Amino acid sequence: MPLVSMKEMLADARKRHYAVPMFDVSDTDMIRAAAEVAAQENSPVILGSLEPDISGESLDYWSAAARLAAAKAKVPVCIHLDHAVTIDQIRRVVAAGFTSVMLDASAEEFEVNVKRVAEVCAVVQKRGITVEAELGHVGDGIPGSGESAATGHADACDALTEPDKVVEFIERTGVDALAVAIGTAHGVYVSTPKLDIERLKIINRLSPAPLVLHGGSGTPEDQLRPAIANGICKINIFSELLNAWNASLLETLGSIKNLSSWPSVTRKKADASMREVMRGKIRLFGSKGRA
């Protein structure tokens, strides 16, 4: 079916209290897996891209594969740019047919974040493109980054979303979806996160825009469920997909003697492992059967 806007997807998710999965998908195998699993589960899905995977001419190949997957899926599919840091990156993907973008200026001061997000909204929303931004800052859970709550950094709470800034941020930027920092981290957790659900409840009551959770990989299910129940409408998953693929591929390569085996053979178990992660997230988020 034709590509849909993320704004449309998230409005339904907020109304019916589920979350749409956004899978960052680096290549054709990941794109196809996400679209096919979503179709099997009758779930909407967001295909996310990150700059390293679409730099240069890679964008043409990625976007062509994503559009083909969406056409075949027969469920709502959105193509999204995740964590853009410049407006030039956003202009490139809009020209390539993306239906949603995220401008991440969350590490900047509040006024700078507002100014940069408002600029993006003014440029692309008139073309029907959904704009996501982040208030607060979700850092990395990678050992040694020193950035996030997952590292146990003493000042981690300073990066959480301040509820009293939410309405002002949305009104001044016009943003369509708001990513919030409530205790998750990107990458691999160093320690188990503890989401601030009470903070989320306040934000959800105040926010006219649907809410997004970054750093979904590795976040315990018993914390994701109340997050969805209290307003999270989109959850980003990447690291768990990579772990499932790479662990399975490593096992396969370690068990064969002929390393000239065809990729269709060596990748088979890796693909199946990654698809099971996708299927599990769709069911956990409550998006199964919502297409």
C-alpha positions in Angstrom: 0.0 0.0 0.0 1.1 3.6 -0.3 3.4 5.0 2.3 1.6 6.8 5.2 2.6 9.6 7.5 3.9 8.8 11.0 1.5 11.5 12.3 -1.4 9.4 11.1 0.0 6.2 12.6 0.7 7.8 16.0 -2.7 9.4 16.3 -4.3 6.0 16.0 -1.8 4.5 18.5 -2.6 7.2 21.0 -6.3 6.8 20.6 -6.2 3.0 21.0 -3.3 2.8 23.6 -0.6 0.8 21.7 2.8 1.6 20.4 4.0 1.4 16.8 7.4 -0.3 16.5 10.1 1.6 14.7 12.9 -0.7 13.6 16.1 0.9 12.4 16.9 -1.1 9.4 20.4 -0.9 7.8 20.1 -2.9 4.6 17.7 -4.8 2.3 17.6 -7.9 4.5 16.5 -5.8 7.5 14.0 -3.7 5.5 12.4 -6.8 4.0 12.3 -8.6 7.3 10.6 -5.7 9.1 8.0 -5.2 6.4 7.2 -8.9 6.0 6.9 -9.6 9.7 4.6 -6.5 10.1 2.4 -7.8 7.3 2.2 -11.3 8.9 1.2 -9.7 12.2 -1.1 -7.1 10.5 0.7 -4.3 12.2 1.7 -0.8 11.2 5.5 -0.4 11.1 8.1 2.4 10.8 11.2 1.7 8.8 13.9 3.8 10.3 17.2 4.8 8.8 20.4 6.2 10.3 22.9 8.5 8.5 25.7 5.9 8.2 23.5 3.6 6.3 22.2 6.2 3.8 25.3 8.4 3.2 26.1 9.2 -0.4 24.5 7.1 -3.0 23.4 4.5 -0.4 20.3 6.6 0.1 19.0 5.7 -3.4 19.4 2.0 -2.8 17.9 2.2 0.7 14.9 4.2 -0.2 14.1 2.1 -3.3 14.2 -1.0 -1.2 12.0 0.6 1.5 9.4 1.8 -1.0 9.3 -1.7 -2.6 8.8 -3.3 0.8 6.1 -0.9 1.7 4.2 -1.6 -1.6 4.3 -5.3 -1.0 3.5 -5.2 2.7 -0.2 -4.2 2.5 0.0 -2.7 6.0 0.7 1.0 6.9 4.4 1.7 6.5 6.3 4.9 7.2 9.8 5.6 6.1 11.6 7.7 8.8 15.0 9.4 9.2 16.2 8.8 12.7 18.4 11.2 14.6 19.2 13.8 11.8 21.4 16.5 13.1 21.3 18.9 10.2 18.5 20.3 8.0 20.5 19.3 4.9 20.2 15.6 5.9 16.5 16.1 6.2 16.2 17.8 2.8 17.9 14.9 1.2 15.6 12.2 2.5 12.5 14.3 1.9 13.5 14.5 -1.8 14.0 10.7 -1.7 10.4 10.2 -0.6 10.6 9.8 3.2 7.4 10.4 5.1 8.8 11.3 8.5 12.0 12.8 9.9 13.5 13.4 13.4 15.7 16.4 14.0 17.7 15.7 17.1 18.9 18.8 18.8 18.3 17.4 22.3 21.9 17.9 23.4 21.6 21.7 22.7 20.2 24.3 25.1 16.4 24.6 25.1 16.3 27.8 23.0 18.6 26.3 20.4 16.5 23.1 20.3 13.4 25.1 19.8 14.8 27.2 17.0 16.3 24.3 15.0 13.2 22.1 15.3 10.9 25.0 14.3 13.0 25.6 11.2 12.6 22.0 10.1 8.8 22.0 10.8 8.5 25.2 8.6 10.3 23.5 5.7 8.8 20.1 5.6 5.4 19.9 7.3 3.8 21.8 4.3 4.7 18.7 2.3 2.9 16.4 4.6 6.1 15.2 6.3 5.9 14.3 10.0 8.5 15.9 12.3 9.7 14.3 15.5 12.0 16.0 18.0 13.4 15.2 21.4 13.1 17.2 24.7 15.5 16.1 27.4 18.3 13.9 26.1 18.5 10.1 25.7 22.1 9.2 25.8 24.2 6.1 25.1 24.2 3.1 27.3 27.6 2.1 25.8 30.3 1.5 28.4 32.6 4.5 28.7 30.3 7.0 27.0 29.5 8.7 30.3 26.3 10.0 28.8 23.2 8.4 30.2 21.2 7.1 33.1 22.4 3.6 32.1 26.0 4.4 33.0 25.0 5.4 36.5 26.3 8.9 35.9 25.5 11.1 38.9 24.0 13.9 36.8 21.8 11.6 34.6 18.5 13.0 36.0 19.5 16.4 34.5 18.9 15.0 31.1 15.3 13.8 31.7 12.4 15.6 30.1 11.2 18.5 32.2 7.3 18.4 32.2 7.0 22.2 32.6 8.8 22.7 29.3 6.7 20.3 27.2 3.8 22.6 26.2 6.1 25.5 25.4 8.3 23.4 23.3 5.5 21.9 21.2 3.7 25.2 20.8 6.8 27.1 19.7 8.1 24.4 17.3 4.9 22.9 16.0 6.4 19.4 16.2 4.2 16.4 15.5 5.7 13.8 17.9 7.8 14.3 21.0 10.6 11.9 22.1 10.9 12.0 25.9 13.8 11.1 28.2 12.4 9.1 31.1 15.4 6.7 31.9 16.1 4.7 28.7 19.4 4.8 26.8 20.6 4.0 23.3 22.7 1.0 22.7 23.5 -1.7 25.2 22.6 -1.1 28.8 25.3 -1.3 31.5 22.7 -1.7 34.2 19.0 -2.3 34.2 17.1 1.0 33.6 14.3 2.3 35.8 11.8 4.3 33.8 10.2 7.3 35.5 6.6 6.4 34.8 5.3 9.1 37.2 7.1 11.7 35.1 5.7 10.2 31.9 2.2 10.4 33.3 2.5 14.1 33.8 4.1 14.6 30.4 1.3 12.7 28.7 -1.4 14.8 30.4 0.3 17.9 29.2 1.4 17.0 25.7 -0.8 17.6 22.7 1.6 15.5 20.6 2.0 11.7 20.8 5.1 10.6 22.7 8.0 8.5 21.6 10.5 6.3 23.5 14.0 5.9 22.2 16.3 3.2 23.6 13.7 0.5 23.6 16.2 -2.3 23.1 16.9 -4.2 26.3 14.3 -2.2 28.3 12.4 -4.7 30.5 9.0 -5.7 29.3 7.5 -4.9 32.7 8.6 -1.3 32.3 7.6 -1.0 28.6 4.0 -2.1 29.3 3.2 0.8 31.7 5.1 3.2 29.5 2.7 2.3 26.6 -0.3 2.5 28.9 0.7 6.0 29.9 1.2 7.5 26.5 4.2 6.1 24.6 3.0 5.6 21.0 6.2 4.8 19.2 9.2 2.7 20.5 12.6 2.5 18.7 14.4 -0.8 18.4 17.8 -1.4 16.9 20.4 -3.0 19.2 18.3 -6.1 19.8 18.0 -6.7 16.1 21.8 -6.4 15.6 22.5 -8.7 18.6 20.1 -11.4 17.3 21.5 -11.2 13.8 25.2 -11.1 14.7 25.0 -13.8 17.4 23.2 -16.2 15.1 25.5 -15.5 12.2 28.6 -16.0 14.4 27.2 -19.3 15.4 26.6 -20.4 11.9 30.0 -19.3 10.6 31.7 -21.1 13.5 29.9 -24.3 12.6 30.9 -24.6 8.9 34.2 -25.5 7.3 33.5 -24.1 3.9 33.5 -20.3 4.3 32.7 -19.9 0.6 29.1 -20.8 1.4 26.4 -18.7 -0.2 25.1 -15.7 1.8 21.5 -17.1 1.4 22.7 -20.1 3.4 24.8 -18.5 6.0 22.3 -15.7 6.7 19.2 -18.0 7.0 19.3 -18.5 10.8 20.4 -14.9 11.4 17.4 -13.6 9.5 15.1 -15.9 11.4 16.5 -14.8 14.7 16.1 -11.1 13.8 12.5 -11.7 12.6 11.6 -13.3 15.9 12.8 -10.2 17.8 10.6 -8.0 15.5 7.6 -10.3 16.0 8.0 -10.2 19.7 8.2 -6.4 19.9 5.1 -6.1 17.7 3.1 -8.3 20.1 4.6 -6.6 23.2 3.7 -3.2 22.0 0.1 -4.1 21.2 0.3 -3.2 17.5 -0.5 -6.7 16.3 -3.8 -6.6 14.4 -4.0 -2.8 14.3 -3.3 -2.3 10.6 
